[in-house]
Amino acid sequence: MNKIKDLFSSFVENFHFRSQVVKQPKKFALLKALIITLVIGIFLEYLLLLPINLRSPQFVGFFCFLLFLFVLLYRLFKGYIDKLSKVLIAIIPILIVYLGVGTLISSPIFNAKKYQQQLKLDENADFYEDNKTISYQSIPVVDRESAIKLGDRKMGEMVDYVSQFEVDESYEQINYQDTPYRVTPLEYSNIIKWFTNRSDGLPAYIRVNMVTQESEVVKLDEGMKYSKSEHFGRKIQRHLRANYPTFMFDSLAFEINDKGIPYWIAPVYNYDIGLFGGKDITGAVLVNAINGDHQYYDIKDVPEWVDRVYPSELIISQLENYGKYTNGFFNTIFSQKGVLQPTSGYNYVALNDDVYLYTGLTSVSNDASNVGFAMINLRTKEGKFYDIPGAEEYSAMSSAEGQVQNLKYKATFPILINAGGQPTYFLSLKDDANLVKKYAFVSVENYQIVATGDSVVEAEQAYYALLEANGKTTDSNEYQSTELTGTISAISEAVVDGNSTYYFTLDGNDTIFISDISLSNRLPLAKAGDTVTIEYVNSKDESEVITKIEFK
């Protein structure tokens, strides 16, 4: 009998012990699941840098994943599904419905008019008033691909840098001191080079003058500590997310202010149509690339030196909606009455110290002609529509390439300028190495009127002659050739784009005259005191590019 009692007592004790073992993990199931979910969530957020914002579809999806993970872990530690798990599981399909319904009610099917009106274009804009006849010394001739080549060439000359750093190929177009430039930062070659140089930061950025094609590596007194190629907290995207966890950021742009200080421009966007439609910029965060200082500005308060707040892709998307939904959504599918579309390319134009995105607008029938042109300010989104029908850009490019088909040069996407009072495409012609070799002017109204030249001024003069030969009236009189004889007072040589270029002044004249070596074999021997006769197009600027030189 005593043995039976001992066995019963032992069973009760063992059962009591096992109950405690089973209940103990249940007691901490909620805490364990929460800690693990938070650790995984924080780690993924550190990598993904998602905005903590329910207006962000990406964050909503991420939050659904974390809820599912928490419920799964809680069920595993708890041993069964309790009331809390059921409530959390029910939230997930609610969020999915929120995403689906939000996307649907934000779609153009129900909001075509709102999408069409997101971008406003001044249809009464005067092209000739906004675009005065341009001086040949102000025409940008360098596109992004050419800038990359020029920048790489200049970087190759910097022996101390080339082994440690690479060049970011973004090359954003900006206006710097009333001149169009393309600028881009350096970046670390790899993680080892980052580790050995991170204390000093990136030492320089590259600046390419789009008019003269001169490139320079601008060395900084203090290196840039915040960039895309940084790691951990100094990575610019992570630095922004840490300080603005709820902001939704669009594509970053690299710019310099009027003092040459580098900044990152981070556009902040929201959705104006429904929950997830009608993306538009509401402001921007400016980050000093050297020390990381940052400041948020509403869109109307962004400093005037900033050129790129609205990303080009967003502007093109809104321009597509502007032309597509003029007569509602279903018109785009059936009759397509009045439907327009941007040409499949764009470029940038400098106006009033701002950068404008430029592209043509054509009908959906792809008839190789434009009904007009749109220019949109990338800082303010001020838009202009110019009612100038004519050839679309790719026809002009083909026409220019046809003039030099024996050389097999490729044309850049053109920019629209006012040349002699005529709407004109200006473009550069490049060789296989993406270096600019010639220039072309093509009439918008008649793309068979095309002139090319080895210099901008040569091409411009030939273009004016062609216009007048075809009965077109121009206001090019102020750009007629001027002949001048004088004595050289000072002369120096510089290498521009691989070619020797000479800069000189004449006695009693403050103008700096610029000559390519191809104009005379005597230029390398020229010295102060030599008498020369030169020809140039008088643009009344501080410097003039000559077209002819003779030594007396």
C-alpha positions in Angstrom: 0.0 0.0 0.0 2.8 2.4 0.8 4.4 1.7 -2.6 1.2 2.7 -4.3 1.0 5.9 -2.3 4.6 6.7 -3.3 3.9 6.1 -6.9 0.8 8.3 -6.8 2.7 11.1 -5.1 5.5 10.9 -7.6 3.1 11.1 -10.5 1.4 14.2 -9.0 4.7 15.9 -8.5 5.8 15.1 -12.1 2.5 16.4 -13.5 2.8 19.6 -11.5 6.4 20.1 -12.7 5.4 19.4 -16.4 2.5 21.9 -16.1 4.9 24.5 -14.9 7.3 23.8 -17.8 4.5 24.1 -20.3 3.0 27.2 -18.9 6.3 29.1 -18.5 6.8 29.8 -22.3 3.1 30.7 -22.6 3.8 33.4 -20.0 6.5 35.1 -22.2 5.1 34.3 -25.6 3.8 37.8 -26.3 7.1 39.4 -25.2 9.3 37.0 -27.2 7.2 37.4 -30.4 7.2 41.2 -30.0 11.0 41.4 -29.4 11.8 39.2 -32.4 9.4 41.0 -34.7 10.8 44.4 -33.6 14.4 43.3 -34.2 13.6 42.0 -37.7 11.5 45.0 -38.5 14.2 47.5 -37.4 16.9 45.6 -39.3 14.8 45.5 -42.5 13.8 49.2 -42.1 17.5 50.0 -41.8 18.1 48.3 -45.1 15.0 49.3 -47.0 14.6 52.9 -45.6 10.8 52.9 -46.1 8.8 56.0 -45.0 6.8 55.2 -41.8 3.7 56.6 -43.5 0.3 54.9 -44.3 0.2 56.9 -47.5 3.1 54.8 -48.7 1.9 51.5 -50.3 5.4 50.0 -49.7 5.2 50.7 -46.0 1.6 49.3 -45.8 2.8 46.1 -47.4 5.8 46.0 -45.1 3.5 46.5 -42.1 1.3 43.6 -43.2 4.4 41.4 -43.4 5.4 42.3 -39.8 1.9 41.6 -38.5 1.9 38.2 -40.1 5.4 37.5 -38.7 4.3 38.5 -35.2 1.2 36.4 -35.3 3.2 33.4 -36.6 5.8 33.7 -33.8 3.1 34.3 -31.2 1.2 31.2 -32.2 4.5 29.2 -32.1 5.4 30.4 -28.6 1.8 30.4 -27.3 0.9 27.0 -28.6 -2.6 28.0 -29.8 -4.4 30.9 -31.5 -5.9 33.3 -28.9 -8.1 36.3 -29.3 -5.2 38.7 -29.9 -4.0 36.6 -32.8 -7.4 36.6 -34.3 -7.7 40.4 -34.1 -4.2 40.9 -35.6 -4.9 38.4 -38.4 -8.1 40.3 -39.2 -6.2 43.6 -39.6 -4.1 42.1 -42.5 -6.9 41.7 -45.0 -8.3 45.1 -43.9 -5.0 46.7 -44.9 -4.9 44.7 -48.2 -8.4 46.0 -49.0 -7.2 49.5 -48.0 -4.4 49.2 -50.6 -6.7 47.8 -53.3 -9.6 50.2 -52.8 -7.2 53.1 -52.4 -5.5 52.3 -55.6 -8.8 51.9 -57.5 -10.3 55.2 -56.3 -7.1 57.0 -57.1 -6.9 55.7 -60.7 -7.4 57.9 -63.8 -10.7 56.0 -64.6 -12.4 58.1 -61.9 -10.1 61.1 -61.8 -9.0 61.8 -65.4 -9.7 65.5 -65.1 -7.7 65.8 -61.9 -4.7 64.0 -63.5 -5.0 66.3 -66.6 -4.9 69.4 -64.4 -1.9 68.5 -62.2 0.4 70.2 -64.7 -0.7 73.6 -65.8 0.8 75.0 -69.0 0.4 78.7 -70.1 -0.9 78.2 -73.6 -0.6 81.9 -74.3 3.1 82.0 -73.7 5.2 84.0 -76.2 8.2 82.0 -77.4 9.9 85.1 -78.8 9.4 87.1 -75.6 10.6 84.3 -73.3 13.5 83.2 -75.6 15.4 86.2 -76.9 17.7 85.6 -79.8 20.5 83.6 -78.2 24.2 84.5 -78.3 26.3 81.7 -79.8 28.5 82.0 -76.7 25.6 81.0 -74.4 24.5 77.8 -76.2 25.1 74.6 -74.2 26.8 72.1 -76.4 27.5 69.3 -73.9 25.0 66.6 -73.1 25.3 64.0 -70.3 27.2 61.4 -72.3 29.8 64.0 -73.5 30.1 65.3 -69.9 30.9 61.8 -68.7 33.7 61.6 -71.2 35.1 65.0 -70.4 34.8 64.3 -66.6 36.5 60.9 -66.9 39.3 62.5 -68.9 39.9 65.2 -66.3 39.7 62.7 -63.5 42.4 60.6 -65.2 44.7 63.6 -64.8 44.3 63.5 -61.0 46.8 60.9 -60.0 46.0 61.2 -56.3 42.3 60.6 -56.8 42.0 58.1 -59.7 43.2 55.1 -57.6 40.8 55.9 -54.7 37.7 57.3 -56.2 35.4 57.0 -59.1 33.0 59.5 -60.7 29.3 59.3 -60.2 27.8 59.4 -63.7 24.6 61.4 -62.7 26.0 64.8 -64.1 23.0 66.9 -63.2 22.5 70.0 -65.3 22.3 73.2 -63.3 22.8 77.0 -63.7 25.8 78.2 -61.8 26.6 81.9 -61.9 24.3 82.3 -65.0 26.1 79.6 -66.9 24.8 76.1 -67.7 27.0 73.4 -66.0 26.8 69.7 -65.4 28.0 68.7 -61.9 28.6 65.3 -60.2 30.3 64.1 -57.0 33.1 61.6 -56.7 32.3 58.3 -55.0 34.4 55.6 -53.3 35.8 53.0 -55.6 35.0 50.1 -53.2 34.4 49.4 -49.5 38.2 49.2 -48.8 38.7 52.6 -50.3 35.8 53.9 -48.3 37.3 52.5 -45.1 40.7 54.2 -45.7 39.2 57.6 -46.8 36.0 58.0 -44.9 37.6 60.2 -42.2 38.4 62.9 -44.7 35.3 62.3 -46.9 35.1 62.7 -50.7 37.6 65.5 -51.6 36.1 67.0 -54.7 33.3 67.1 -57.3 33.5 67.6 -61.1 32.1 70.6 -62.9 31.7 70.7 -66.7 30.9 74.0 -68.5 28.3 73.1 -71.1 29.2 76.1 -73.3 33.0 75.9 -73.4 33.3 72.2 -72.7 35.9 72.9 -70.0 35.9 70.4 -67.2 37.4 70.8 -63.7 37.9 68.8 -60.6 36.8 71.2 -57.8 38.8 70.4 -54.7 37.1 71.1 -51.4 38.7 72.5 -48.2 36.7 69.9 -46.3 35.6 66.6 -47.8 32.0 65.5 -48.4 31.0 63.2 -45.5 27.5 62.5 -46.9 27.0 60.8 -50.2 25.3 57.8 -52.0 28.5 55.8 -51.7 28.8 56.2 -47.9 27.8 53.4 -45.5 25.9 53.3 -42.2 24.7 56.6 -40.8 26.5 58.9 -43.3 24.8 57.3 -46.3 22.7 60.2 -47.6 19.5 58.2 -48.0 19.9 56.8 -44.4 20.7 60.2 -43.0 17.5 61.6 -44.5 15.4 58.7 -43.2 16.8 59.1 -39.7 15.9 62.7 -39.6 12.6 62.6 -41.5 11.1 59.1 -40.8 7.7 59.9 -42.3 8.7 61.8 -45.4 8.3 60.2 -48.8 11.4 61.1 -50.9 11.8 61.1 -54.7 15.1 60.9 -56.6 18.0 62.8 -55.1 19.8 65.5 -57.1 23.3 66.8 -56.6 23.8 70.5 -56.9 26.1 73.3 -55.8 25.0 76.7 -54.5 26.3 80.1 -55.7 29.4 79.7 -53.5 30.2 76.3 -54.9 29.2 74.4 -51.8 27.8 70.9 -52.6 24.3 70.0 -51.6 21.9 67.1 -51.9 18.4 68.1 -53.0 15.8 65.6 -51.7 12.3 66.2 -53.1 9.4 65.3 -50.8 6.2 64.1 -52.4 2.7 63.3 -51.4 -0.4 62.0 -53.3 -2.9 64.6 -54.4 -5.5 62.3 -55.9 -7.3 59.8 -53.7 -5.0 57.8 -51.5 -2.2 56.7 -53.8 -2.6 58.7 -57.0 -1.4 62.0 -58.4 2.1 62.0 -57.0 3.4 65.5 -56.7 6.3 67.4 -55.0 5.3 69.3 -51.8 8.8 70.5 -50.7 12.4 69.6 -50.5 15.1 68.8 -47.9 18.5 70.4 -48.6 21.4 68.6 -47.1 24.9 70.1 -47.0 27.1 67.2 -48.4 30.1 68.3 -46.3 28.7 68.3 -42.8 25.2 66.9 -43.1 23.3 70.0 -42.0 19.7 69.8 -43.3 16.7 72.0 -43.7 13.2 71.3 -45.1 11.5 73.9 -47.3 7.9 74.0 -48.6 7.9 74.0 -52.4 7.2 77.8 -52.5 10.1 78.6 -50.2 12.9 76.6 -51.9 15.9 78.8 -52.4 16.3 80.3 -55.9 19.8 78.8 -56.5 18.2 75.3 -56.4 17.5 74.2 -60.0 16.2 70.6 -59.7 13.3 70.0 -57.3 10.9 68.2 -59.6 12.4 65.0 -61.1 12.3 64.9 -64.9 10.5 61.5 -64.8 7.7 63.0 -62.7 7.3 66.0 -65.0 7.2 63.8 -68.1 4.5 61.6 -66.4 2.4 64.7 -65.6 2.9 66.0 -69.1 1.7 62.7 -70.6 -1.4 63.0 -68.4 -1.9 66.6 -69.6 -2.0 65.5 -73.2 -3.8 62.2 -72.7 -6.8 63.1 -70.5 -7.9 66.4 -72.2 -11.3 64.8 -73.0 -11.6 62.2 -70.3 -10.4 58.7 -69.7 -12.4 56.7 -72.2 -11.5 59.1 -75.0 -7.9 57.9 -74.7 -9.1 54.4 -75.6 -11.7 55.0 -78.3 -11.8 58.2 -80.4 -8.6 59.8 -79.0 -9.9 63.2 -80.0 -7.4 65.9 -79.1 -5.0 63.4 -77.4 -1.3 64.5 -77.4 1.9 62.9 -76.2 5.4 64.1 -75.5 8.0 63.0 -78.0 10.2 60.2 -76.8 13.0 62.3 -75.5 13.7 65.6 -73.7 16.4 68.0 -72.9 17.0 71.0 -70.7 17.0 74.8 -71.5 18.4 77.5 -69.3 16.0 80.5 -68.9 16.3 83.3 -66.4 18.8 81.4 -64.2 16.4 78.4 -64.0 16.5 75.0 -65.7 13.5 74.1 -67.8 12.7 70.7 -69.1 11.9 70.9 -72.8 10.1 68.5 -75.1 7.8 68.5 -78.1 4.2 67.5 -78.1 2.9 65.4 -81.0 -0.3 63.6 -81.8 -0.8 60.0 -81.0 -0.7 59.1 -84.7 3.1 59.4 -84.8 3.1 61.6 -87.9 6.7 62.9 -87.3 5.6 66.4 -86.6 5.0 68.5 -83.4 2.0 70.6 -82.7 4.0 72.6 -80.2 6.6 72.6 -77.4 6.4 72.5 -73.6 8.9 74.0 -71.2 8.5 73.3 -67.5 10.6 74.9 -64.7 12.2 72.1 -62.6 12.1 74.3 -59.5 8.6 75.8 -59.5 6.8 73.6 -62.1 5.8 76.7 -64.0 4.9 75.4 -67.4 4.7 77.1 -70.9 3.2 75.8 -74.1 4.5 77.3 -77.4 2.1 76.9 -80.3 4.9 76.3 -82.9 4.1 73.4 -85.3 6.9 71.8 -87.1 9.2 68.8 -87.5 9.6 66.7 -84.4 13.1 66.3 -82.9 14.1 63.0 -84.4 13.5 64.3 -87.9 15.8 67.2 -87.1 18.4 64.8 -85.7 18.3 62.7 -88.9 18.5 65.8 -91.1 21.7 66.9 -89.2 23.2 63.5 -89.4 22.6 63.4 -93.1 24.8 66.4 -93.6 27.8 64.5 -92.2 26.8 61.0 -93.1 30.3 60.3 -94.4 31.7 61.0 -90.9 29.0 58.8 -89.2 28.5 61.4 -86.4 25.5 60.9 -84.1 23.3 63.9 -83.2 22.4 64.7 -79.6 18.7 65.3 -78.7 18.2 69.0 -79.7 17.3 72.0 -77.6 14.9 74.7 -78.8 16.3 78.1 -79.3 15.5 81.4 -80.9 18.1 81.9 -83.6 17.7 85.1 -85.6 14.0 85.3 -84.7 13.3 81.8 -86.0 12.4 78.8 -83.8 15.4 76.5 -84.3 16.7 73.2 -83.1 20.3 73.3 -82.0 22.2 70.1 -81.6 25.8 68.7 -81.4 27.2 66.0 -83.6 29.4 63.5 -81.8 31.9 60.8 -82.8 32.0 57.2 -81.6 33.9 58.4 -78.5 31.0 60.7 -77.5 33.1 63.8 -78.1 31.5 66.8 -79.8 33.0 67.4 -83.3 30.4 69.6 -85.1 27.3 71.7 -84.5 24.1 72.0 -86.3 21.1 74.4 -86.6 17.9 73.0 -88.0 14.7 75.0 -88.7 11.7 73.8 -86.8 9.3 74.8 -89.6 11.4 73.2 -92.3 13.9 70.6 -91.2 15.5 70.6 -94.6 17.0 73.9 -93.7 20.0 72.7 -91.8 23.5 74.1 -91.4 26.5 72.5 -89.8 30.0 73.9 -88.8 33.1 73.1 -86.9 32.2 75.8 -84.4 29.0 77.2 -83.1 29.5 80.6 -84.8 30.4 79.0 -88.1 27.2 76.9 -88.0 25.1 79.9 -86.9 26.4 82.1 -89.8 25.7 79.4 -92.3 22.2 78.9 -90.9 21.4 82.6 -91.2 22.5 82.6 -94.8 20.3 79.5 -95.5 17.3 81.2 -93.8 17.7 84.3 -95.9 18.2 82.3 -99.1 14.9 80.6 -98.3 13.1 83.9 -97.9 13.0 83.9 -94.1 13.5 87.2 -92.3 15.9 87.1 -89.4 17.1 89.6 -86.8 20.7 88.4 -87.2 22.0 91.9 -88.2 23.4 92.3 -84.7 25.5 89.2 -85.2 27.2 90.2 -88.4 30.9 89.6 -88.8 33.2 92.3 -87.5 36.8 92.8 -88.9 39.4 94.3 -86.6 43.1 95.0 -87.0 45.3 95.5 -83.9 48.4 94.7 -82.0 48.5 91.7 -79.6 49.0 93.0 -76.0 48.9 89.6 -74.3 48.4 86.0 -75.3 48.3 82.6 -73.6 47.5 79.0 -74.6 45.1 76.4 -73.0 44.1 72.9 -74.0 40.3 72.6 -74.4 38.8 69.2 -75.3 42.2 68.1 -76.4 42.8 71.0 -78.8 45.1 74.0 -78.3 43.1 77.2 -77.8 44.6 80.7 -77.7 43.3 83.6 -75.6 44.6 87.1 -76.5 43.9 90.8 -76.1 44.6 93.7 -78.4 46.0 97.1 -77.5 43.2 99.5 -76.4 40.6 96.7 -76.3 39.4 94.9 -73.2 37.7 92.1 -75.1 39.3 88.6 -74.7 39.6 87.0 -78.2 39.5 83.2 -78.4 41.0 81.3 -81.4 41.3 77.6 -82.2 44.7 76.5 -83.5 43.1 75.3 -86.7 42.7 79.0 -87.8 46.5 79.5 -88.3 49.7 77.6 -88.0 51.4 80.8 -86.7 49.4 80.9 -83.5 52.0 78.8 -81.5 54.6 81.4 -82.4 52.4 84.4 -81.7 53.6 86.9 -79.1 52.8 90.3 -77.7 53.6 93.0 -80.3 52.4 91.0 -83.3 49.9 92.8 -85.6 46.8 90.7 -86.6 43.6 91.1 -88.5 40.7 89.1 -87.1 37.0 88.5 -87.9 34.4 87.6 -85.3 30.7 87.8 -84.7 30.2 90.6 -82.3 28.0 89.4 -79.5 29.0 92.3 -77.2 30.2 89.8 -74.5 33.4 90.0 -72.5 35.0 87.5 -74.8 34.6 86.7 -78.5 35.4 83.6 -80.5 37.1 84.6 -83.8 36.4 83.0 -87.1 39.5 84.2 -89.0 43.0 85.5 -88.2 45.8 86.9 -90.4 49.2 87.9 -89.2 50.7 91.0 -90.8 
